[in-house]
Amino acid sequence: MFGLRAFALAFSILALGAPLRAEEAIEEMANKDVKLGDKVAPRDEKAVWNKKYDRKMFLFGKKPNVFFASQLDKLTPGKLLLPAEGEGRNAVYAAKQKWKVDAFDVSDVAKDKALKFAEEEKVAINYFVSDASIVDLKPNDYDAVAVIFFQPQDNEATSKFFTKLKNSVKPGGSIIVEGFAKSHLKLKTRFGPKDLSCMYDKKFLKGNFKDWKISLIKERKTVLDEGMHDGKAIVIDFVAEKPNEK
Ligand SMILES: C[S@@+](CC[C@H](N)C(=O)[O-])C[C@H]1O[C@@H](n2cnc3c(N)ncnc32)[C@H](O)[C@@H]1O
């Protein structure tokens, strides 16, 4: 009897528990010596994320982010940009909904996984490797841009990045953002940034989109269930539209 139970426990750890624990260890390694609220020294994002993504499992799962999918479904398919797209979960979903998808990320390992995933799912996506701080985007090119859980090293860098994204959206086009709120830090989760200076609050987002029509801005408590994002979180959901030219 005991033998059977021990076998079942060992099996469940191997089948379910072990991969998650490995991911937690990786996350802890990446955040080593970082205390909550610390101003974090610049990291080599490419090296950090390539190491995290260098495994068979999908760190954030294969299903799209729930908020992203719910907002995208309200729009007419056109041309979409997904910055810092990781392993392609949102890109593949969008392509299946008939969007023409451009995606990029600093991690080439993520790019390879995303392209293989898209091929398996029989959809086409255009995916390139670039750091967000130097990405080159055409003006007035996209019907929508979606920034899902990507927060550059601090709010100043994020504002510069948003300016570039705003310029790349066509008049009448949309931006969709979901990211961690400043208040998320108090939850002391294993996942998510640990540095207050890169977190969002409503004032920050409103300030960056003063000249756009903000159709949704909401800070909310939630329970995330997307791979490493696994548990209680406080996020900000945001949607805004670029004014049509007069
Ligand atoms: C939390 S993951 C989110 C991935 C994806 N957006 C998703 O929701 O599944 C953050 C992503 O940002 C990417 N990233 C980090 N720093 C970057 C940078 N400076 N430029 C471009 N991508 C970056 C990472 O490689 C990683 O894929």
The ligand as a Gaussian input file, in Angstrom:
#p B3LYP/6-31G(d) Opt

LIG

0 1
 C        7.163000      38.092000     -19.395000
 S        7.741000      37.704000     -21.011000
 C        6.246000      37.932000     -21.947000
 C        6.291000      37.292000     -23.294000
 C        5.031000      37.468000     -24.135000
 N        4.691000      38.862000     -24.316000
 C        3.881000      36.718000     -23.531000
 O        2.949000      37.363000     -23.017000
 O        3.902000      35.482000     -23.564000
 C        8.694000      39.150000     -21.392000
 C        9.343000      39.107000     -22.769000
 O       10.075000      40.306000     -22.991000
 C       11.220000      39.995000     -23.772000
 N       12.178000      41.104000     -23.587000
 C       12.829000      41.453000     -22.455000
 N       13.576000      42.548000     -22.670000
 C       13.412000      42.891000     -23.984000
 C       13.914000      43.943000     -24.786000
 N       14.737000      44.866000     -24.293000
 N       13.527000      44.007000     -26.070000
 C       12.678000      43.075000     -26.596000
 N       12.175000      42.050000     -25.855000
 C       12.519000      41.959000     -24.572000
 C       11.690000      38.669000     -23.196000
 O       12.549000      37.965000     -24.048000
 C       10.347000      37.969000     -22.966000
 O        9.986000      37.224000     -24.095000

